[in-house]
Structure formats: C-alpha cells, structure tokens
Amino acid sequence: MTYDVVLAHHPLVTALPFVVPACIVVGLIGAIIWRDRREDRVDR
C-alpha cells in the first residue's frame, strides 16, 4: 500500500509566506531611500 502525500496544490501556496514579507521589507527600504534622497534635494 502506497500513500501519496500532497503538501501543496501549487508552488505559490508554499512560496507566498516567504515572498510577501520579503516584498514588504524591500518596499520599506525603497521608501526610506526615496524619502532620504528627496529631502536632500529640498535642502539645496
């Protein structure tokens, strides 16, 4: 008797918990960099 174990129906189901936090971190870092560069232009 063999059993087939299906952990996820689609690779996105397993990747999503890792991709979403990574995108949030990249977005926050990008926003901080964009804000800091914009403040430098205003001060000149």
C-alpha positions in Angstrom: 0.0 0.0 0.0 1.4 3.4 -1.0 0.3 6.8 0.1 0.7 9.9 -1.9 1.2 13.0 0.2 0.4 16.3 -1.3 1.7 19.2 0.7 0.6 22.0 -1.6 -1.5 22.1 -4.8 0.6 24.9 -6.3 4.1 26.1 -5.6 2.7 29.6 -4.9 1.0 28.2 -1.8 4.4 27.3 -0.3 6.2 30.4 -1.6 3.7 33.0 -0.6 4.6 33.1 3.1 8.2 33.9 2.2 7.6 36.3 -0.7 5.1 38.6 0.9 7.4 39.6 3.9 10.3 40.0 1.5 8.4 42.4 -0.7 7.3 44.4 2.3 10.9 44.7 3.5 12.1 45.7 0.1 9.3 48.3 -0.2 10.0 49.8 3.2 13.8 50.1 2.4 12.9 51.6 -1.0 10.6 54.2 0.6 13.2 55.2 3.1 15.8 55.6 0.4 13.4 57.6 -1.8 12.4 59.9 1.1 16.0 60.5 2.2 17.1 61.4 -1.4 14.1 63.7 -1.8 14.9 65.5 1.5 18.5 66.1 0.2 17.1 67.9 -2.9 14.8 70.1 -0.9 17.6 71.3 1.4 19.7 72.6 -1.5 
